[in-house]
Structure formats: C-alpha cells, structure tokens
C-alpha cells in the first residue's frame, strides 16, 4: 500500500473497531469452513479473494471510495462459508451499524464473536457505538501486519 502517513491516518479514521463482548471457539468454526470448502464452496472463497484484490488495487490508486462496499460484499460471502460465523444477534448488530451510517463491515477472525470492524464516514465511531451498544476499541493500522503489543 503506497499511502503516506497522513493518508493512512485518514483511512484509519473511517474505520471503527467494536468489541462484541462474546468469545467463541474459532477452531470449530474453522473446521466447519474447511469441510464446506471440501464440499465445493470454493466460489465463495474465490469471491472473497477477488474483492480483496479489487480493494488492494483501489488502495494502490489511493481510492478509498469503495472500501465500505467491498467490506459489505465480503461479509455477505463470509457468513455463507460456515455455520457459526454469524447468527441472529450478529446480523442485528450489523444491520444497526448500517442504519447508523456504516457502509460495510466484517467480523474479524473466524466469526461468532470477537471484534467487528466497520467502515463509514470520518468519525462515525460514536454513532456506531451508540447504535449497536458495543464498546469502541482504539486501534492503529499497522503496515507490517498484526502485532501483539499487550498480553
């Protein structure tokens, strides 16, 4: 990604990370995903890959206008990969976030709980926190990938 520090900070300000307050066994969900891929759900994974490539290309061109749409399309695919990725409660949270102005989002990790990452207008975090009832978590985009900074 060839965004400079200011552009990266602006991009980050469009994201909101929310803690669902729920934990789950990622291993079970991931096993279910693996079995489903063996049963021919490759087209879902391929669609997710294609969205990631399009988003990467847009970011290389410093175009952030479609990120929310890419995230929403990815979420619609991901939730079809396996049972347990989403449920009625998670779907309601997602819908409330969209109603509050998020353009798209995703559960981080395997699904079923943990963290939601949403994309929307600058400074949307407090609106999403109020609409969903979830706690906003501060974070920074890391150029080198995820790092454990506190254990």
URQUI-V70951 format. One record per helix or strand. SS is the DSSP state (h for helix, s for strand). FROM is the first residue (numbers start at 1). LEN is the number of residues. Records with the same first field share a line. If there is no record, write none. Layout:
SS = FROM-LEN ; FROM-LEN
This chain:
h = 5-8 ; 26-13 ; 42-19 ; 67-12 ; 88-12 ; 125-8
s = 15-5 ; 102-6 ; 115-6 ; 135-3
